[in-house]
Amino acid sequence: MTDTVKPATTYPVDGHEPGEGAWTADEMMTVAAARQLHDGAACFVGIGLPSTAANLARATHAPGLVLIYESGCLGAKPQRLPLSIGDGVLAENADAVVSVAEVFNYWLQPGRIDIGFLGAAQLDRYANINTTVIGGTYASPKVRLPGAGGAPEIAASCREVVIVVRQSLRTFVDKLDFVTSVGFGGGPGDRARLGLRGDGPRVVITDIGILEPDPRSCELTLTHLHPGSTVDQARAATGWPLKISDDVRTTRPPTQEELTVLRRLEATKAVEVGAG
């Protein structure tokens, strides 16, 4: 296994004013996530980082990306970043607005959605997700999170899943406090045993790099480092012995177009929050 990787180029990552050739770790993560979405795909989008990345993809390299939100908006084309799945901006230019029951029963569960785009509060080595509780018990947790929403069905039924999450010991844990959405369960064969339709997580995008499931063990493996990140940094932010690819690559830096569009999108959210 490779222990050290020398990035092809060194770029500023954090602590710099926005400008030519500078970006934050969150911007690199969002751009890398957006690049996972291809033109013409149907994408079931969660709010937060997944929504930002999906809208960035639609505004740059994938104008035909079909955004689907669990509130019933099909082919959403928001003019600003939505603040929630119930934000009216999602319905204004959508191709159709249907009931929540139709979104799940007709579109999602039969496997008609290409990509599910999810975040996580906790993630384990098999890409299982917790967004329910942290610590304690389910009845009396230390922290009660927003909950499952549509994530379990997205993880189960989309043809593939992309996860975007900041990488730290708090999020990358050896054992989840609660399994909200199944990635690969306990390893190979668990998705089939559970009757899950989709192929499961294809990639996990973090602020440090990109992880992909090992084709044999299904365990997440570091395959890319973002410019400026190191293998030691990735290991230190992971709560289990992280597998490292023998051929770790450096993520392509954000282009100025990607950064400009992303910052414009983020600015629309800030304006809307300020107006509220």
BAFI-3210 file (N, C-alpha, C; in Angstrom, 3 decimals, decimal comma, padded with zeros to 6 digits):
// residues 276
n [1|2|3|4|5|6|7|8|9|10|11|12|13|14|15|16|17|18|19|20|21|22|23|24|25|26|27|28|29|30|31|32|33|34|35|36|37|38|39|40|41|42|43|44|45|46|47|48|49|50|51|52|53|54|55|56|57|58|59|60|61|62|63|64|65|66|67|68|69|70|71|72|73|74|75|76|77|78|79|80|81|82|83|84|85|86|87|88|89|90|91|92|93|94|95|96|97|98|99|100|101|102|103|104|105|106|107|108|109|110|111|112|113|114|115|116|117|118|119|120|121|122|123|124|125|126|127|128|129|130|131|132|133|134|135|136|137|138|139|140|141|142|143|144|145|146|147|148|149|150|151|152|153|154|155|156|157|158|159|160|161|162|163|164|165|166|167|168|169|170|171|172|173|174|175|176|177|178|179|180|181|182|183|184|185|186|187|188|189|190|191|192|193|194|195|196|197|198|199|200|201|202|203|204|205|206|207|208|209|210|211|212|213|214|215|216|217|218|219|220|221|222|223|224|225|226|227|228|229|230|231|232|233|234|235|236|237|238|239|240|241|242|243|244|245|246|247|248|249|250|251|252|253|254|255|256|257|258|259|260|261|262|263|264|265|266|267|268|269|270|271|272|273|274|275|276]
n.u [000,827|000,358|001,969|002,646|001,911|002,758|001,412|000,595|000,630|000,921|-001,587|-003,220|-005,368|-006,969|-007,731|-007,332|-008,115|-010,954|-010,224|-008,328|-007,025|-007,215|-008,928|-011,380|-011,451|-014,026|-015,087|-013,539|-014,387|-017,132|-017,022|-015,694|-017,640|-019,753|-018,748|-019,181|-021,626|-023,458|-024,448|-027,878|-028,594|-030,831|-031,226|-031,588|-031,889|-030,483|-030,825|-028,536|-025,038|-025,180|-027,233|-026,142|-023,907|-025,188|-026,689|-024,603|-023,411|-025,469|-025,423|-023,054|-021,301|-023,318|-026,013|-028,357|-028,995|-031,287|-032,963|-034,313|-036,401|-037,442|-039,781|-041,482|-040,860|-040,023|-037,443|-036,410|-035,453|-034,022|-033,594|-032,013|-030,123|-031,938|-033,457|-034,611|-036,254|-038,819|-038,847|-040,246|-039,014|-038,145|-040,331|-041,075|-039,956|-040,018|-040,258|-042,419|-044,694|-045,356|-047,048|-045,599|-045,854|-046,028|-043,487|-041,847|-043,087|-043,523|-041,362|-038,854|-038,624|-039,096|-036,702|-036,124|-034,473|-031,330|-029,069|-028,464|-028,000|-026,364|-025,838|-024,178|-024,159|-022,707|-020,445|-019,508|-016,945|-018,065|-019,679|-022,170|-024,762|-025,457|-027,970|-029,546|-029,363|-026,933|-024,802|-025,703|-028,944|-031,523|-033,934|-033,050|-030,877|-027,573|-027,460|-030,071|-030,629|-031,725|-032,946|-034,164|-035,627|-035,966|-033,728|-033,067|-034,568|-033,535|-030,841|-031,292|-032,592|-031,841|-029,940|-027,222|-025,206|-023,996|-022,011|-021,503|-019,489|-017,971|-014,754|-013,825|-012,868|-015,193|-017,179|-016,327|-016,551|-015,786|-017,867|-021,257|-023,575|-026,184|-027,846|-029,002|-029,248|-028,489|-025,365|-023,177|-023,825|-022,622|-020,650|-019,574|-022,299|-024,354|-026,209|-027,690|-028,724|-030,417|-032,270|-032,020|-032,393|-030,661|-027,159|-025,656|-023,380|-021,218|-019,144|-017,440|-017,203|-015,043|-013,747|-011,114|-010,395|-011,194|-013,067|-013,552|-015,502|-013,908|-013,697|-013,861|-014,008|-015,768|-015,066|-014,423|-012,002|-009,234|-008,791|-008,231|-006,575|-007,288|-005,794|-003,105|-003,818|-002,979|-001,995|-001,541|-003,085|-005,650|-005,811|-005,667|-008,085|-009,940|-011,841|-011,167|-008,768|-007,682|-007,998|-005,694|-005,339|-003,155|-002,529|-002,894|-004,420|-004,241|-006,787|-008,289|-007,812|-010,232|-011,750|-011,625|-014,119|-015,824|-015,490|-016,404|-019,127|-020,018|-019,606|-021,345|-023,778|-023,741|-023,885|-026,503|-027,966|-027,106|-028,116|-030,862|-031,238|-030,510|-032,544|-034,695]
n.v [-001,200|002,309|004,803|007,469|010,295|012,420|015,367|016,466|019,182|022,022|023,751|026,620|025,996|026,444|029,399|031,579|034,536|034,644|034,288|034,416|031,270|030,434|028,664|027,315|024,451|023,415|024,385|022,990|020,388|020,572|021,158|018,850|016,963|017,827|017,216|014,531|014,137|013,550|014,848|014,752|012,783|011,524|012,843|012,369|014,612|015,750|018,270|020,977|020,423|018,415|019,517|021,977|021,121|019,674|021,665|023,257|021,550|021,446|024,046|024,260|021,933|020,110|020,757|019,433|017,901|016,298|017,390|016,102|016,480|015,444|016,619|016,577|017,853|017,628|017,703|020,161|023,578|025,646|029,157|030,110|028,818|026,374|026,616|024,624|021,399|022,078|024,568|027,111|027,922|025,712|024,671|026,591|026,635|023,993|020,889|019,316|019,035|016,803|014,526|013,642|010,946|009,903|010,527|008,818|006,228|005,791|006,887|006,670|004,160|002,053|002,104|004,129|006,315|007,661|008,578|008,956|011,536|012,167|013,370|013,098|012,528|010,756|008,288|005,018|002,477|000,964|002,633|003,058|005,092|007,503|009,605|010,153|009,830|010,825|009,330|008,054|006,583|005,599|006,575|008,378|010,273|011,865|013,818|014,636|014,175|015,577|013,344|010,562|011,227|011,027|009,530|006,705|005,303|006,448|005,605|002,898|002,433|004,041|003,908|004,302|005,759|008,863|010,255|013,086|014,628|016,224|015,318|013,885|012,821|012,850|012,406|010,241|007,259|004,307|002,688|003,147|005,209|004,851|003,169|004,679|004,769|002,313|001,464|-000,531|-002,332|-004,888|-005,658|-007,440|-008,684|-008,032|-006,067|-007,354|-009,442|-008,036|-007,199|-004,843|-002,551|-000,833|-000,239|000,802|002,956|004,731|006,511|008,511|011,810|014,044|016,789|016,342|014,354|011,747|008,835|005,413|002,401|-000,697|-003,148|-005,810|-006,133|-004,141|-002,112|001,275|003,068|005,196|007,011|009,355|012,423|015,729|018,749|019,801|018,269|015,398|011,922|011,235|013,167|012,373|009,853|010,600|011,788|009,799|007,257|004,574|002,054|003,320|002,285|002,594|003,385|001,839|003,535|006,449|009,369|012,868|015,168|017,021|020,498|023,111|024,898|028,323|029,044|027,179|027,938|030,596|030,304|028,683|030,381|032,402|031,041|030,392|032,937|033,678|032,199|033,297|035,884|035,381|034,278|036,483|038,228|037,017]
n.w [000,000|-000,615|001,219|001,241|-000,750|-003,317|-004,248|-007,577|-008,038|-005,931|-004,269|-002,836|-000,091|002,328|004,266|002,615|000,814|-001,394|-004,796|-007,845|-008,437|-005,778|-003,239|-000,944|001,289|001,420|-000,969|-002,856|-002,275|-002,940|-005,689|-006,628|-006,013|-007,650|-010,154|-010,343|-011,413|-014,325|-017,523|-018,345|-016,545|-013,997|-010,877|-007,471|-004,961|-001,927|000,669|001,401|001,254|-000,864|-002,512|-003,258|-004,759|-006,812|-008,094|-008,946|-010,817|-012,750|-013,596|-014,909|-016,344|-016,831|-018,038|-018,671|-016,485|-014,409|-011,721|-008,799|-006,082|-002,813|-002,006|-004,110|-006,446|-009,757|-012,100|-011,202|-011,370|-009,823|-009,244|-007,320|-004,507|-002,768|000,472|001,888|001,458|001,071|-000,008|-001,942|-004,289|-005,632|-006,946|-008,765|-011,431|-012,115|-013,982|-013,339|-010,588|-008,151|-005,889|-002,690|-002,173|-004,783|-005,787|-004,287|-004,510|-007,250|-008,731|-007,279|-005,677|-007,601|-009,010|-010,889|-010,739|-011,416|-009,853|-006,429|-004,122|-001,254|002,138|005,363|008,919|010,405|009,171|008,213|007,560|005,559|004,211|005,344|006,717|009,243|010,273|012,410|015,415|017,903|020,180|023,496|023,771|021,405|022,386|024,269|023,338|023,081|021,151|019,033|015,706|012,472|011,259|009,240|006,880|003,408|002,984|003,561|001,584|-000,730|-000,583|-000,799|-003,286|-005,513|-008,556|-008,204|-005,602|-004,432|-001,961|000,022|002,342|005,144|006,297|009,294|012,635|014,007|012,131|010,467|011,564|013,502|014,337|013,802|015,607|015,068|012,484|009,794|006,971|004,622|003,320|002,333|004,254|006,240|004,574|001,563|-000,367|001,388|000,558|-001,447|000,086|001,755|-000,034|-001,483|-004,121|-005,649|-006,653|-004,621|-002,702|-004,824|-004,663|-002,248|-001,378|000,162|002,183|002,098|000,270|-002,119|-001,788|-002,622|-002,889|-002,238|-004,768|-004,026|-001,153|-000,428|001,280|002,092|000,275|000,014|-002,863|-004,186|-003,504|-002,541|-003,853|-001,849|000,351|002,437|002,816|005,491|006,761|005,944|007,158|009,853|010,176|010,204|011,700|011,672|010,574|007,728|004,394|001,752|-001,611|-004,010|-005,991|-005,578|-006,634|-007,602|-007,118|-009,712|-009,775|-008,946|-011,632|-012,780|-013,739|-012,478|-009,789|-009,865|-010,588|-008,467|-006,234|-006,896|-006,687|-003,934|-002,903|-003,505|-001,682|000,728|000,486|000,497|003,064|004,581|003,831|004,994]
ca.u [000,000|001,084|001,873|002,750|001,608|003,170|000,493|001,240|000,805|000,473|-002,512|-003,757|-006,631|-007,733|-007,103|-007,015|-009,236|-011,365|-009,575|-007,746|-006,095|-007,387|-010,249|-011,475|-011,629|-015,433|-015,284|-012,945|-015,283|-018,368|-016,695|-015,421|-018,921|-020,517|-018,185|-019,664|-022,960|-023,329|-025,561|-028,973|-028,930|-031,849|-030,530|-032,395|-030,991|-030,729|-030,535|-027,212|-023,940|-025,604|-028,008|-025,210|-023,119|-026,052|-027,008|-023,374|-023,269|-026,464|-025,066|-021,762|-021,053|-024,444|-027,265|-029,504|-029,168|-032,664|-032,939|-035,550|-036,421|-038,468|-041,033|-042,339|-040,432|-039,284|-036,819|-036,326|-034,454|-034,074|-032,784|-031,100|-030,049|-033,090|-033,144|-035,158|-036,959|-040,122|-038,668|-041,071|-038,209|-037,995|-041,516|-041,354|-039,588|-039,905|-041,009|-043,677|-044,751|-046,244|-047,125|-044,461|-046,099|-045,681|-042,030|-041,246|-043,678|-043,437|-040,067|-037,667|-038,563|-038,949|-035,370|-036,108|-033,557|-029,949|-028,105|-028,891|-026,947|-026,645|-024,874|-024,137|-023,605|-021,691|-020,246|-018,541|-016,059|-018,864|-020,515|-023,470|-024,958|-026,287|-028,469|-030,665|-028,984|-025,529|-024,599|-026,845|-029,852|-032,455|-034,938|-032,421|-029,542|-026,895|-027,911|-031,042|-030,407|-032,980|-033,601|-033,956|-036,243|-036,033|-032,401|-033,002|-035,081|-032,567|-029,699|-031,699|-033,220|-031,185|-029,000|-025,961|-025,279|-022,828|-022,080|-020,604|-019,439|-016,679|-014,074|-013,230|-013,113|-016,593|-018,061|-015,820|-016,486|-015,647|-019,200|-022,312|-024,479|-027,486|-027,797|-030,165|-029,288|-027,517|-024,446|-022,896|-024,100|-021,412|-019,684|-020,079|-023,503|-025,408|-027,272|-028,540|-029,425|-031,470|-033,221|-031,896|-032,401|-029,538|-025,802|-025,053|-022,474|-020,147|-018,031|-017,616|-016,408|-014,837|-012,924|-009,724|-010,185|-012,269|-012,997|-014,382|-015,547|-013,088|-014,600|-013,993|-014,412|-016,723|-014,578|-014,017|-010,569|-008,833|-008,269|-007,790|-006,366|-007,420|-004,531|-002,765|-004,116|-002,006|-002,480|-001,545|-004,257|-006,832|-005,816|-005,933|-009,496|-010,744|-011,938|-010,768|-007,549|-008,131|-007,325|-005,149|-005,080|-001,766|-002,362|-003,658|-004,273|-004,573|-008,000|-008,091|-008,237|-011,380|-011,493|-012,156|-015,559|-016,506|-015,467|-017,265|-020,529|-020,291|-019,711|-022,577|-024,856|-023,690|-024,308|-027,974|-028,474|-026,819|-029,065|-032,191|-031,237|-030,507|-033,859|-035,653]
ca.v [000,000|003,560|005,552|008,899|010,697|013,787|015,967|016,960|020,623|022,535|024,879|027,071|025,330|027,208|030,588|032,550|035,293|034,153|034,962|033,560|030,259|030,118|028,144|026,680|023,005|023,144|024,628|021,856|019,260|020,780|021,029|017,435|016,268|018,207|016,527|013,152|014,133|013,704|015,465|013,862|011,862|011,912|012,869|012,633|015,537|016,184|019,677|021,206|020,234|017,754|020,425|022,952|020,453|019,325|022,891|023,666|020,703|021,854|025,377|024,219|020,911|019,183|021,536|018,540|017,134|016,397|017,433|015,642|016,691|014,577|017,355|016,336|018,653|016,868|018,631|021,481|024,501|026,815|030,310|030,268|027,586|026,215|026,573|023,360|020,682|022,711|025,923|027,318|028,148|024,436|024,414|027,682|026,287|022,542|020,274|018,843|018,929|015,685|014,252|012,930|009,512|009,531|010,579|007,611|004,967|005,604|007,259|006,209|002,753|001,118|002,188|005,026|007,427|007,233|008,900|009,547|012,422|012,220|013,785|012,196|013,006|009,740|007,346|003,989|002,007|000,377|003,720|003,165|006,490|007,870|010,980|010,015|010,213|010,701|009,025|007,632|005,631|006,252|007,299|009,447|010,490|013,119|014,748|014,085|014,798|015,759|012,072|009,841|011,800|010,033|008,962|005,243|004,869|006,880|004,705|001,551|002,239|004,705|003,001|004,485|006,821|009,699|010,827|014,223|014,852|016,650|014,183|014,118|011,710|012,928|011,873|008,956|006,504|002,857|002,108|004,149|005,209|004,401|002,979|005,293|004,392|001,250|001,516|-001,940|-003,153|-005,401|-006,064|-008,008|-009,518|-007,583|-005,348|-008,371|-010,170|-007,160|-006,916|-003,455|-002,538|-000,123|-000,762|001,352|004,101|004,626|007,371|009,428|013,013|014,784|017,977|015,890|013,576|010,931|007,427|004,524|001,068|-001,754|-004,031|-007,126|-006,060|-003,034|-001,139|002,530|003,172|006,514|006,910|010,683|013,490|017,077|019,480|020,296|017,264|014,316|010,643|011,316|013,969|011,533|008,824|011,236|012,200|008,588|006,495|003,177|002,004|003,651|001,648|003,557|002,806|001,808|004,569|007,628|010,461|014,204|015,718|018,187|021,704|023,815|025,922|029,624|029,037|026,448|028,759|031,763|029,876|028,225|031,539|033,100|030,270|030,572|034,303|033,750|031,654|034,284|036,992|034,924|034,171|037,849|038,835|036,417]
ca.w [000,000|-000,685|002,467|000,972|-002,114|-003,614|-005,211|-008,789|-007,892|-004,645|-004,391|-001,547|000,190|003,305|004,815|001,575|000,268|-002,706|-005,906|-008,861|-007,962|-004,362|-002,914|000,365|001,255|001,104|-002,404|-003,569|-002,059|-003,698|-007,113|-006,896|-005,984|-008,841|-011,320|-010,373|-012,024|-015,768|-018,235|-018,698|-015,462|-013,026|-009,596|-006,282|-004,279|-000,563|000,934|001,955|000,312|-002,098|-003,357|-003,822|-005,794|-007,937|-008,831|-009,616|-012,003|-013,753|-014,090|-015,609|-017,363|-016,993|-018,080|-018,787|-015,254|-013,912|-010,270|-008,181|-004,636|-002,233|-001,828|-005,270|-007,597|-010,758|-013,038|-010,571|-011,938|-008,929|-009,602|-006,193|-003,738|-001,871|001,894|002,399|000,388|000,891|-000,530|-003,123|-005,491|-006,336|-007,761|-009,706|-012,802|-012,226|-015,075|-012,761|-009,135|-007,842|-004,458|-002,101|-002,363|-006,155|-005,927|-003,716|-004,969|-008,708|-009,302|-006,561|-005,278|-008,737|-009,600|-012,047|-010,484|-011,682|-008,812|-005,169|-003,631|000,170|003,135|006,519|010,190|010,648|008,073|008,588|006,488|004,492|003,686|005,999|007,117|010,388|010,373|013,349|016,779|018,292|021,582|024,296|023,144|020,480|023,169|025,032|022,758|023,395|020,110|018,079|014,404|011,719|010,999|007,990|005,686|002,338|002,747|003,464|000,286|-001,739|-000,487|-001,178|-004,590|-006,644|-009,228|-007,501|-004,596|-004,185|-000,616|000,216|003,782|005,655|006,903|010,613|013,552|014,433|011,083|009,971|012,811|013,375|014,519|013,826|016,758|014,542|011,028|009,156|005,558|004,387|002,191|002,023|005,426|006,865|003,560|000,303|-000,349|002,297|-000,149|-002,080|001,156|002,264|-001,112|-001,932|-005,581|-006,252|-006,484|-003,423|-002,872|-005,828|-004,295|-001,121|-001,594|001,397|002,042|002,012|-000,943|-002,668|-001,418|-003,415|-002,280|-002,828|-005,512|-003,381|000,250|-000,294|002,246|001,482|000,033|-000,483|-004,232|-004,627|-002,534|-003,084|-003,785|-000,522|001,371|002,540|003,325|006,953|007,134|005,751|008,205|011,142|010,198|010,001|012,931|011,476|009,746|006,382|003,270|000,805|-002,927|-004,455|-007,019|-005,177|-007,594|-007,123|-007,717|-010,571|-009,065|-009,509|-012,636|-012,386|-014,029|-011,407|-008,579|-010,068|-010,533|-007,103|-005,336|-007,245|-006,081|-002,485|-002,601|-003,553|-000,408|001,773|000,310|000,909|004,521|005,094|003,594|005,907]
c.u [000,870|000,885|001,928|002,488|002,041|002,212|001,247|001,530|000,312|-000,388|-002,904|-005,113|-007,482|-006,985|-006,722|-008,284|-009,630|-010,699|-009,003|-006,790|-006,215|-008,807|-010,218|-011,639|-013,072|-015,710|-014,709|-013,851|-016,547|-018,132|-016,453|-016,710|-019,743|-020,031|-018,635|-021,000|-022,842|-024,614|-026,614|-029,377|-030,075|-031,244|-031,488|-031,505|-031,438|-030,352|-029,146|-026,151|-024,366|-026,360|-027,106|-024,419|-023,965|-026,405|-025,787|-023,177|-024,215|-026,109|-023,755|-021,758|-022,250|-025,779|-028,514|-029,716|-030,573|-032,636|-034,304|-035,432|-037,608|-039,778|-041,962|-041,965|-039,555|-038,714|-036,763|-035,195|-034,417|-033,132|-031,837|-031,078|-031,242|-032,636|-033,656|-035,840|-038,333|-040,038|-039,430|-040,291|-038,031|-039,158|-041,695|-041,070|-039,433|-040,699|-042,364|-043,550|-045,801|-046,251|-045,865|-044,628|-045,728|-044,169|-041,408|-041,788|-043,518|-042,033|-038,891|-037,625|-038,503|-037,594|-035,268|-035,133|-032,122|-029,045|-028,817|-027,742|-027,217|-025,502|-024,917|-023,662|-022,508|-021,648|-019,259|-017,795|-016,809|-019,909|-021,955|-023,559|-025,827|-026,667|-029,595|-030,320|-027,481|-025,471|-025,872|-027,638|-030,766|-033,467|-034,344|-030,997|-028,884|-027,321|-028,916|-030,934|-031,729|-033,693|-033,398|-034,451|-036,371|-034,733|-032,365|-033,490|-034,139|-031,385|-030,043|-031,997|-032,600|-030,161|-027,603|-026,109|-023,939|-023,024|-021,075|-020,660|-018,046|-016,051|-013,408|-013,506|-014,554|-017,519|-017,630|-015,545|-016,392|-016,994|-020,225|-023,104|-025,875|-027,337|-029,096|-030,337|-028,158|-026,677|-024,193|-023,088|-022,819|-020,383|-020,341|-021,319|-024,627|-026,526|-028,232|-029,352|-030,597|-032,504|-033,168|-031,660|-031,131|-028,189|-025,105|-024,102|-021,376|-018,928|-018,426|-016,658|-016,280|-014,030|-011,439|-009,451|-011,420|-012,016|-013,958|-014,390|-014,634|-014,002|-014,785|-014,569|-015,528|-016,265|-014,094|-012,494|-010,259|-008,189|-007,766|-007,559|-006,582|-006,071|-004,285|-003,041|-003,084|-002,669|-002,547|-002,745|-005,532|-006,924|-006,191|-007,390|-010,445|-010,690|-011,698|-009,485|-007,915|-007,317|-006,912|-004,879|-003,586|-001,474|-003,237|-003,357|-004,638|-005,801|-007,660|-008,607|-009,478|-010,942|-012,054|-013,655|-016,320|-016,575|-016,406|-018,734|-020,900|-020,478|-020,955|-023,785|-024,900|-024,179|-025,828|-028,579|-028,272|-027,793|-030,443|-032,282|-031,282|-031,860|-034,895|-035,537]
c.v [001,263|004,351|007,046|009,163|012,134|014,367|016,526|018,459|021,031|023,769|025,342|026,434|026,148|028,469|031,635|033,292|034,706|034,951|033,942|032,563|029,913|029,632|027,557|025,176|022,639|023,368|023,481|020,637|019,389|020,617|019,564|016,623|016,565|017,452|015,072|013,015|014,408|014,220|014,420|012,890|012,426|011,757|013,234|013,383|015,804|017,647|019,805|021,034|019,495|018,674|021,468|022,334|020,139|020,558|023,464|022,852|021,148|023,201|025,383|023,124|020,019|019,927|020,676|017,657|017,372|016,290|017,072|015,810|015,946|015,292|017,195|017,122|017,817|017,842|020,038|022,292|025,773|027,924|030,711|028,949|027,490|026,111|025,294|022,656|021,281|024,129|026,077|027,515|026,855|024,171|025,420|027,306|024,791|022,020|019,777|018,875|017,872|015,465|013,537|011,428|009,070|009,535|009,270|006,337|004,724|005,846|006,597|004,698|001,769|001,215|003,101|006,197|006,925|007,390|009,474|010,333|012,694|012,838|012,802|012,946|012,062|008,795|006,295|003,465|001,362|001,363|003,655|004,541|006,587|009,336|011,050|010,487|010,042|010,435|008,593|006,525|006,371|007,101|008,495|009,686|011,752|014,206|014,023|014,878|014,922|014,453|011,572|010,612|010,714|009,282|007,441|004,709|005,270|005,920|003,302|001,408|002,978|003,753|003,103|005,670|007,538|010,346|011,968|014,610|015,338|015,517|014,574|012,895|011,711|012,281|010,494|008,058|005,004|002,156|003,227|004,065|004,741|004,246|003,516|004,784|003,400|001,551|000,100|-002,833|-003,562|-005,867|-006,702|-008,880|-009,006|-006,841|-006,346|-009,116|-009,352|-006,792|-005,498|-003,420|-001,949|-000,763|-000,228|002,497|003,816|005,408|008,206|010,595|013,736|016,041|017,633|015,151|012,829|009,480|006,626|003,144|000,089|-002,750|-005,407|-007,030|-005,048|-001,977|000,119|002,647|004,552|006,364|008,241|011,570|014,822|017,798|020,057|019,321|016,144|013,042|010,671|012,106|013,146|010,466|009,413|011,640|011,018|007,714|005,007|003,171|002,146|002,919|002,719|002,838|002,807|002,907|005,765|008,776|011,791|014,713|016,934|019,438|022,324|024,789|027,250|029,699|028,337|027,278|029,957|031,390|029,434|029,403|032,361|032,383|030,471|031,966|034,428|033,221|032,655|035,459|036,609|034,801|035,559|038,529|038,293|037,005]
c.w [000,000|000,598|002,246|-000,490|-002,284|-004,646|-006,409|-008,694|-006,522|-004,878|-002,997|-001,320|001,151|003,705|003,791|001,180|-001,081|-003,811|-006,858|-008,213|-006,496|-004,121|-001,522|000,189|000,903|-000,382|-003,233|-003,467|-002,917|-005,197|-007,475|-006,908|-007,226|-010,073|-011,423|-011,108|-013,512|-016,402|-018,596|-017,614|-014,632|-011,639|-008,469|-005,293|-002,853|-000,405|001,567|000,889|-000,953|-003,047|-004,012|-004,970|-007,020|-008,766|-009,527|-010,890|-013,105|-014,369|-014,869|-016,679|-017,651|-017,020|-018,188|-017,579|-014,703|-012,390|-009,708|-006,671|-004,039|-001,952|-003,024|-006,501|-008,522|-011,784|-012,481|-011,197|-011,087|-009,380|-008,476|-005,438|-002,789|-000,424|002,542|001,238|000,130|000,365|-001,853|-004,403|-006,291|-007,287|-008,890|-011,159|-013,012|-013,422|-014,597|-011,249|-008,806|-006,330|-003,982|-002,310|-003,773|-006,369|-005,437|-004,358|-006,459|-009,237|-008,594|-006,349|-006,446|-009,442|-010,799|-011,885|-010,633|-010,471|-007,588|-004,574|-002,155|000,969|004,293|007,748|010,651|009,454|008,551|007,370|005,331|003,959|004,171|006,647|008,368|010,276|011,404|014,754|016,960|019,791|022,295|023,631|022,186|021,248|023,900|024,528|023,305|022,420|019,225|016,776|013,640|011,376|009,588|006,777|004,630|002,122|002,680|002,115|-000,851|-001,765|-000,980|-002,660|-005,756|-007,261|-008,652|-006,575|-004,519|-002,815|-000,525|001,682|004,165|006,464|008,214|011,470|014,047|013,407|010,585|011,178|012,550|013,489|014,621|015,121|016,354|013,035|010,436|007,729|005,288|003,154|001,716|003,242|006,123|005,864|002,353|000,512|000,513|001,577|-000,818|-001,027|001,695|001,204|-001,619|-003,434|-006,189|-005,974|-005,241|-003,716|-003,894|-005,399|-003,079|-001,339|-000,258|001,124|001,983|000,710|-001,377|-002,273|-002,275|-002,771|-003,006|-003,531|-004,875|-001,965|000,509|000,708|001,521|001,438|-000,530|-001,854|-004,775|-003,405|-003,229|-002,959|-002,388|000,598|001,332|003,036|004,850|007,458|007,016|006,834|009,559|011,288|010,056|011,245|012,794|010,647|008,265|005,327|002,262|-000,515|-003,221|-005,483|-006,678|-006,135|-006,953|-007,872|-008,567|-009,856|-009,693|-010,593|-012,148|-012,668|-012,914|-010,134|-008,702|-009,942|-009,121|-006,160|-005,628|-006,627|-004,573|-002,083|-002,629|-002,264|000,709|001,700|000,810|002,422|005,141|004,945|004,553|007,306]
res [m|t|d|t|v|k|p|a|t|t|y|p|v|d|g|h|e|p|g|e|g|a|w|t|a|d|e|m|m|t|v|a|a|a|r|q|l|h|d|g|a|a|c|f|v|g|i|g|l|p|s|t|a|a|n|l|a|r|a|t|h|a|p|g|l|v|l|i|y|e|s|g|c|l|g|a|k|p|q|r|l|p|l|s|i|g|d|g|v|l|a|e|n|a|d|a|v|v|s|v|a|e|v|f|n|y|w|l|q|p|g|r|i|d|i|g|f|l|g|a|a|q|l|d|r|y|a|n|i|n|t|t|v|i|g|g|t|y|a|s|p|k|v|r|l|p|g|a|g|g|a|p|e|i|a|a|s|c|r|e|v|v|i|v|v|r|q|s|l|r|t|f|v|d|k|l|d|f|v|t|s|v|g|f|g|g|g|p|g|d|r|a|r|l|g|l|r|g|d|g|p|r|v|v|i|t|d|i|g|i|l|e|p|d|p|r|s|c|e|l|t|l|t|h|l|h|p|g|s|t|v|d|q|a|r|a|a|t|g|w|p|l|k|i|s|d|d|v|r|t|t|r|p|p|t|q|e|e|l|t|v|l|r|r|l|e|a|t|k|a|v|e|v|g|a|g]
***
